[in-house]
Amino acid sequence: MKKVIVNLASREKRYAVMENGKLVKFETISPNQQSLVGNIYLGKVTKVLPGMDAVFIDFGEAKHGFLHRDQLPSFQLSKSTTDPIGKFVRQGEKLLVQVTRDETGTKGAKLTGLIELSTDYLVYIHGIDYVGVSKKFEGGLESQQKWRNAAIEHKNANEGLIIRTSMEKQNLETFHEQLSALRTKYTAIQNKAAALKSPGLLYSTDTFLKMVKRETASEETGQIIIDDFSGYKELEECSGAWEAIYYKGRNNIFSEEKVEPQLERAMKKIVWLDSGGSLIIEETEALTVIDVNTGKYTGKAEKEQTVFETNLQAAKEAANQIRLRNLAGIILIDFINMKDEHHRQRIIEQLKEESRSDEMRMTIVGFTELGILQITRKKTSLSLTEKATEPCPCCSGTGKIESAETIAFRLERELMEHRHRDEEAVWVEMSKKAAGALLGEREAYRPTLEAAIGMKLFVTHPENVHNKYAIKRFGSIAEIEMAVQAAI
């Protein structure tokens, strides 16, 4: 059974997808890592790149975004395939743009000029002449054609429409209402853009609960367990056949549902296979390399069969790790060398089978002459490692440590588990950076946190401590004050 575990009790928003007790997907958004994907901005072209058929766009964020010629409405509506970008846009021109991929590393956000707005029934795209219909209609081709004809009849020449699965059982009146509402929203965004003098945000949406709701689309039934009452009520209203459960327990919901141990393993470089073999996962800015080792596995058959069985297990686990860690871009898997071409094909088939549940588009290019399997996976957001770690100041960036925010939010969750204790105070040792993430600017969050845990919080900062914490002791305010003074 599929479970979606949603943790909203602290400032960091998290959800985990469990399939038969195994963690297969994890998403997190901290206050400073809010995704920009889907946000709409007024942008200004700062540089035209004829050699790349692209432009850089100032859209109000620190790094300029990148927009390819194919994502310009003027290009799409011209039906041209060869005209250079200079024919469709010029430096200094202002455009409506939407973020399709967050910035990563040194790369700015990826943008489109084809503005997309949506409801549960309909997707509206301004700047392209297109009609699409869900392939999951129960009525098959006849039902699909009915809605395709309706979309073609009522859309304008510069509009794209995608009919979602949930529209099939609705009537034309609902279609008209949805289309009219989306057109009105787009017009309002245009009017807001006309009033802006410089690049800036026009439209944003809280995508977190929408992401959670999308997890229910791939399965008819399942459970959503959430520790926030308002979020529970919102999910309950649209959960359909899914069971929505409000978690009231004392422990953190991820600990209660056995998510945390699996999440910790997902941060490690080595992943052990059931057979005793292993995967070694190395992420770089340019690509990800997954190395397969037989490890302790020797097998009972001849060498080629032993290698094949190990690789088959590795392919299954690699697909799971790619989805769980949100690995993207170019991915190279260095399987143990196989001589049999049939075995290589079975490995590819295994990967395809395991990746069917992955909502991100993954393309298996094939094996190189050196026996390395080439894969590409669409990237829209940071990987799990990029979100949860930062370059280590102790090793000049050659290694990784957990970020100050990750440590701070972990401590916050642990303190919340002690909120029913009888003691008046708690003493915590942690780095100044992690304390800043925990308490906020000028310790603005301290009163809220102390009220939530029902204790006064004392924080000290030992020397040479990088992003970790230790809960030293609980006690009365007088006891903790004396202990802190003695330590100082």
C-alpha positions in Angstrom: 0.0 0.0 0.0 1.1 3.5 -0.7 1.5 6.0 2.1 2.3 9.7 2.0 3.6 11.0 5.3 3.4 14.8 5.6 5.4 16.7 8.3 4.2 20.3 8.8 4.6 20.7 12.6 7.8 22.8 12.2 8.9 25.4 9.7 10.6 22.9 7.3 7.9 21.3 5.2 8.5 17.7 4.4 6.7 14.7 2.9 7.8 11.1 2.3 6.2 8.5 0.0 6.3 4.9 1.3 5.5 1.9 -0.8 5.0 -1.3 1.2 7.1 0.2 4.0 10.0 1.3 1.8 10.9 5.0 1.3 10.7 5.8 -2.4 10.5 9.5 -2.5 11.2 12.5 -0.3 10.5 16.2 -0.7 11.5 19.1 1.6 11.1 22.9 1.5 12.7 25.0 4.1 11.7 28.7 4.5 14.8 29.7 2.5 14.5 27.0 -0.1 11.0 27.7 -1.4 10.9 26.5 -5.0 10.3 29.2 -7.7 9.0 26.6 -10.2 5.6 27.9 -11.5 6.1 31.5 -10.4 5.5 34.1 -13.0 7.6 37.3 -13.3 8.0 40.4 -15.4 11.5 39.8 -17.0 13.9 42.0 -19.0 16.2 40.6 -21.7 19.8 41.4 -20.6 21.7 39.5 -23.3 20.9 37.8 -26.5 23.0 34.7 -27.4 22.7 34.1 -31.2 25.0 31.1 -31.0 22.8 29.3 -28.5 19.5 30.6 -29.7 18.8 31.8 -26.2 18.7 34.9 -23.9 19.5 35.8 -20.4 16.6 37.3 -18.4 16.7 39.6 -15.4 13.5 38.5 -13.5 14.2 40.1 -10.1 16.2 37.3 -8.5 20.0 37.3 -7.8 20.9 35.2 -10.8 19.6 35.9 -14.2 17.5 33.2 -15.8 18.0 31.3 -19.1 15.3 31.2 -21.8 15.7 29.3 -25.1 14.2 30.5 -28.4 11.7 27.6 -28.5 10.1 28.9 -25.3 9.1 32.2 -26.8 5.4 32.7 -27.9 6.5 34.7 -30.9 8.6 31.7 -32.1 5.9 29.2 -31.4 3.2 31.1 -33.2 5.4 31.9 -36.2 5.6 28.1 -37.0 9.2 28.7 -37.9 11.9 26.2 -37.2 15.0 27.9 -38.6 14.8 31.7 -38.0 17.4 33.0 -35.5 16.4 34.2 -32.1 17.2 37.8 -33.0 14.1 37.8 -35.1 11.8 37.2 -32.1 13.4 39.1 -29.2 15.8 42.0 -28.6 18.0 43.2 -25.7 16.1 45.4 -23.3 12.7 43.9 -24.2 10.3 43.1 -21.3 8.6 39.6 -21.3 6.3 37.6 -19.1 8.3 34.6 -17.9 7.6 31.5 -15.8 10.2 29.4 -13.9 10.4 25.8 -15.1 13.5 24.8 -13.2 15.1 26.3 -10.1 18.7 27.5 -10.1 21.3 24.9 -9.3 25.0 25.5 -8.5 26.3 28.2 -10.9 23.4 27.8 -13.2 20.5 30.3 -13.1 16.8 29.3 -13.3 15.4 27.9 -16.5 12.5 30.1 -17.9 9.7 29.9 -20.4 7.7 32.6 -22.0 4.8 30.1 -22.5 2.8 30.9 -19.4 1.0 28.0 -17.9 -1.9 28.2 -15.4 -4.0 25.2 -14.3 -6.9 23.8 -12.3 -7.7 20.2 -11.4 -9.5 19.9 -14.8 -7.7 22.1 -17.3 -4.2 23.4 -18.1 -4.1 26.7 -19.9 -0.9 27.7 -21.8 -0.7 31.2 -23.3 1.6 31.7 -26.4 1.3 28.3 -28.2 -1.3 26.8 -30.5 -1.8 23.3 -29.0 -4.4 20.9 -27.7 -3.7 17.8 -25.6 -6.0 15.3 -23.9 -5.2 12.9 -21.1 -4.5 9.3 -22.3 -6.1 7.9 -19.1 -9.8 8.6 -20.1 -12.0 5.6 -19.3 -14.0 6.2 -22.5 -11.0 5.7 -24.7 -10.5 7.3 -28.1 -14.1 8.4 -28.5 -14.1 10.3 -25.2 -10.7 11.8 -26.0 -11.9 13.0 -29.4 -15.0 14.6 -27.9 -13.0 16.8 -25.5 -10.3 17.4 -28.2 -13.0 18.9 -30.5 -14.4 21.0 -27.6 -11.0 22.4 -26.9 -10.3 23.2 -30.6 -13.6 24.9 -31.0 -13.4 27.2 -27.9 -9.7 28.1 -27.7 -8.0 31.1 -29.3 -5.2 30.8 -31.8 -2.5 31.8 -29.3 -3.7 29.4 -26.6 -2.8 25.9 -25.7 -5.2 23.7 -23.7 -4.6 20.3 -22.0 -7.7 18.4 -20.9 -7.0 16.5 -17.6 -8.4 13.1 -16.7 -10.8 14.6 -14.1 -12.5 16.6 -16.9 -13.9 13.5 -18.6 -17.0 13.2 -16.4 -17.7 16.9 -16.4 -19.9 18.8 -18.8 -19.2 21.6 -21.2 -20.5 24.2 -18.8 -17.7 23.3 -16.4 -15.2 23.4 -19.2 -16.3 27.0 -20.1 -16.2 28.1 -16.5 -12.6 26.7 -16.1 -11.4 28.2 -19.3 -12.9 31.6 -18.5 -11.4 31.6 -15.0 -7.9 30.8 -16.3 -8.2 33.5 -19.0 -9.3 36.0 -16.4 -6.3 35.1 -14.2 -3.9 35.5 -17.1 -5.4 38.9 -17.9 -4.9 40.0 -14.3 -1.3 39.0 -14.5 -0.8 41.0 -17.7 -2.4 44.1 -16.0 -0.1 43.7 -13.0 2.9 43.5 -15.3 1.8 46.7 -17.1 2.0 48.5 -13.8 5.5 47.3 -12.9 8.5 49.5 -14.0 11.2 46.9 -13.2 11.5 43.1 -13.2 9.7 41.4 -10.4 7.3 38.8 -9.2 3.7 38.8 -10.6 2.2 35.5 -9.4 3.3 32.8 -7.0 1.7 29.7 -5.6 2.4 27.5 -2.5 3.2 24.3 -4.4 3.8 22.1 -1.3 0.3 20.7 -0.8 -0.2 20.6 -4.5 2.8 18.3 -4.7 1.3 16.1 -2.0 -2.0 15.9 -3.8 -0.3 14.9 -7.0 1.1 11.8 -5.2 -2.4 10.4 -5.1 -2.9 10.5 -8.8 -0.8 7.4 -9.6 -2.7 5.1 -7.2 -6.5 4.6 -6.7 -6.2 4.2 -2.9 -3.7 4.8 -0.1 -3.2 6.8 3.0 -2.1 10.4 3.7 -1.0 10.9 7.2 -0.4 14.5 8.3 0.5 16.3 11.5 -1.1 19.7 10.7 -4.9 20.1 11.2 -5.5 22.8 8.6 -3.5 20.8 6.0 -5.4 17.7 7.0 -8.8 19.4 6.4 -7.6 20.6 3.0 -6.4 17.2 2.0 -9.5 15.4 3.3 -11.7 17.5 1.1 -10.0 16.3 -2.1 -8.5 12.9 -1.1 -11.3 10.9 -2.9 -10.8 7.2 -2.2 -7.6 7.9 -0.3 -7.8 7.9 3.5 -6.7 11.1 5.2 -5.4 10.7 8.8 -4.6 13.5 11.2 -1.6 12.5 13.4 -1.8 13.7 17.0 1.1 11.7 18.5 3.8 13.1 20.7 6.7 11.8 18.6 7.7 13.4 15.3 5.6 11.9 12.5 8.7 10.8 10.5 10.1 9.0 13.5 6.7 7.3 14.3 6.3 6.1 10.7 9.9 4.8 10.5 10.9 7.4 7.8 14.0 9.0 9.5 16.2 5.8 9.5 15.6 5.3 5.8 16.2 9.0 5.1 19.5 8.9 6.9 20.6 6.0 4.7 19.6 8.0 1.6 22.2 10.6 2.5 25.1 8.1 2.5 27.5 7.5 -0.3 27.3 3.7 -0.1 24.1 1.7 -0.6 24.2 -2.0 0.3 22.3 -4.5 -1.8 20.6 -7.5 -0.2 23.1 -9.8 -1.8 26.1 -8.1 -0.2 27.0 -6.1 -3.3 26.8 -2.3 -3.2 26.3 1.0 -5.1 28.7 3.9 -4.6 27.0 7.2 -5.6 29.1 10.2 -6.5 27.3 13.5 -7.3 29.1 16.4 -9.2 27.7 19.5 -10.7 28.0 18.1 -14.2 26.8 14.5 -13.7 26.2 11.6 -11.3 28.2 8.4 -11.3 26.9 5.2 -9.8 29.5 2.4 -9.4 28.3 -1.2 -8.9 30.5 -3.6 -6.8 29.9 -7.3 -6.1 31.2 -6.8 -2.5 30.6 -9.9 -0.4 28.5 -11.6 -3.1 30.2 -14.5 -4.8 27.2 -16.4 -6.0 26.8 -20.1 -6.6 26.9 -20.1 -10.4 29.6 -19.3 -12.9 31.1 -15.8 -13.0 28.9 -14.4 -15.8 25.7 -15.4 -14.0 27.0 -14.0 -10.7 27.8 -10.7 -12.3 24.4 -10.6 -14.1 22.5 -11.3 -10.9 24.4 -8.6 -9.0 23.8 -6.1 -11.8 20.1 -7.0 -11.9 19.8 -6.1 -8.2 21.9 -3.0 -8.7 19.6 -1.8 -11.6 16.5 -2.1 -9.4 18.1 -0.3 -6.5 19.7 2.4 -8.8 16.3 3.3 -10.1 15.0 3.6 -6.6 17.9 5.8 -5.5 17.7 8.0 -8.5 14.0 8.8 -7.7 14.6 9.0 -3.9 17.6 11.3 -4.1 16.1 13.3 -7.1 19.3 12.7 -9.2 19.0 14.4 -12.6 20.9 15.5 -15.6 23.5 13.0 -16.9 23.7 9.8 -14.9 26.3 7.1 -15.6 26.0 3.7 -14.1 29.2 1.6 -14.1 27.8 -1.9 -14.0 30.2 -4.9 -13.6 31.3 -5.8 -17.1 29.0 -8.3 -18.8 30.0 -10.2 -22.0 26.5 -11.4 -22.9 24.5 -8.8 -24.9 21.2 -10.4 -23.8 22.2 -9.7 -20.1 22.8 -6.0 -21.0 19.4 -5.8 -22.6 17.8 -7.3 -19.5 19.5 -4.7 -17.3 18.0 -1.9 -19.5 14.5 -3.6 -19.3 14.8 -3.8 -15.5 15.6 -0.1 -15.2 12.7 0.8 -17.5 10.4 -1.3 -15.4 11.5 0.2 -12.1 11.4 3.7 -13.3 7.8 3.6 -14.5 6.6 5.1 -11.2 9.0 8.0 -11.5 7.1 11.1 -12.5 10.3 12.7 -14.0 11.1 11.8 -17.5 14.1 9.4 -17.7 15.7 8.4 -20.9 18.0 5.4 -21.1 20.5 6.1 -23.9 22.3 2.7 -23.7 25.6 1.1 -22.9 28.9 2.6 -24.1 31.8 0.5 -25.4 33.2 0.5 -21.9 30.1 -1.0 -20.5 28.8 2.2 -18.8 25.0 2.8 -19.0 24.1 6.3 -20.0 20.9 7.9 -18.6 19.4 11.3 -18.6 16.7 12.5 -16.2 14.8 15.8 -16.3 15.8 18.3 -13.6 13.3 20.8 -12.1 14.7 21.1 -8.6 17.7 20.5 -6.3 18.7 16.9 -5.5 18.3 15.7 -1.9 22.0 16.2 -1.3 22.0 19.7 -2.6 19.0 20.6 -0.4 20.3 19.0 2.8 24.1 19.7 2.7 26.5 22.5 2.0 30.3 22.6 1.2 32.3 21.8 4.3 34.4 24.7 5.6 36.8 22.3 7.2 37.8 20.6 3.9 37.6 23.5 1.4 34.5 22.1 -0.2 35.8 18.6 -1.0 33.3 17.0 1.3 29.8 17.7 2.6 28.2 18.3 6.0 24.6 18.8 6.9 23.5 22.4 6.5 22.8 24.7 9.5 19.1 24.7 8.6 18.9 20.9 8.5 20.6 20.7 12.0 18.4 23.5 13.3 15.1 21.9 12.2 16.2 18.5 13.4 16.9 20.0 16.9 13.5 21.8 16.7 11.7 18.5 16.1 13.6 16.8 18.9 12.8 19.6 21.3 9.1 19.3 20.3 9.2 15.7 21.4 10.2 16.9 24.9 7.5 19.5 25.2 5.5 17.6 27.8 8.4 17.3 30.3 8.1 18.9 33.8 11.4 20.7 33.6 11.5 24.5 33.2 14.6 24.8 31.0 16.9 23.1 28.5 20.5 23.7 27.7 21.7 23.1 24.1 25.2 23.4 22.7 25.4 24.2 19.0 27.3 26.3 16.4 26.3 30.0 16.1 25.2 29.4 12.5 22.9 26.6 13.4 21.6 28.7 16.3 20.9 31.5 13.9 18.9 29.1 11.7 17.0 27.8 14.7 16.1 31.2 16.4 15.9 33.4 13.3 17.1 36.9 12.8 17.7 38.7 16.1 16.3 35.6 17.8 12.8 36.6 16.6 11.6 32.9 16.7 12.8 32.3 20.3 9.5 33.3 22.0 7.5 31.1 19.7 9.8 28.1 20.1 10.0 28.4 23.9 6.2 28.6 24.1 5.9 25.5 21.9 8.2 23.4 24.0 7.1 24.9 27.3 10.7 25.5 28.4 13.2 28.3 28.5 16.0 27.6 26.0 19.7 28.2 26.9 22.1 28.1 24.0 25.9 28.1 24.2 28.5 27.9 21.3 31.5 25.7 21.8 34.6 26.5 19.7 35.3 24.6 16.5 31.8 23.1 16.2 30.4 23.0 12.7 26.6 22.5 12.3 25.9 20.0 15.0 24.2 20.2 18.4 24.0 18.5 21.7 21.2 18.7 24.3 23.3 19.0 27.5 20.6 18.7 30.1 17.1 19.6 31.4 16.3 21.2 34.7 15.0 24.2 36.5 15.9 27.7 35.2 18.2 28.2 38.2 20.0 24.9 37.7 20.6 25.4 34.0 21.8 29.0 34.6 24.4 27.7 37.1 25.5 24.9 34.7 25.9 27.3 31.8 27.8 29.8 33.8 30.1 27.0 35.1 30.7 25.9 31.5 31.6 29.3 30.3 
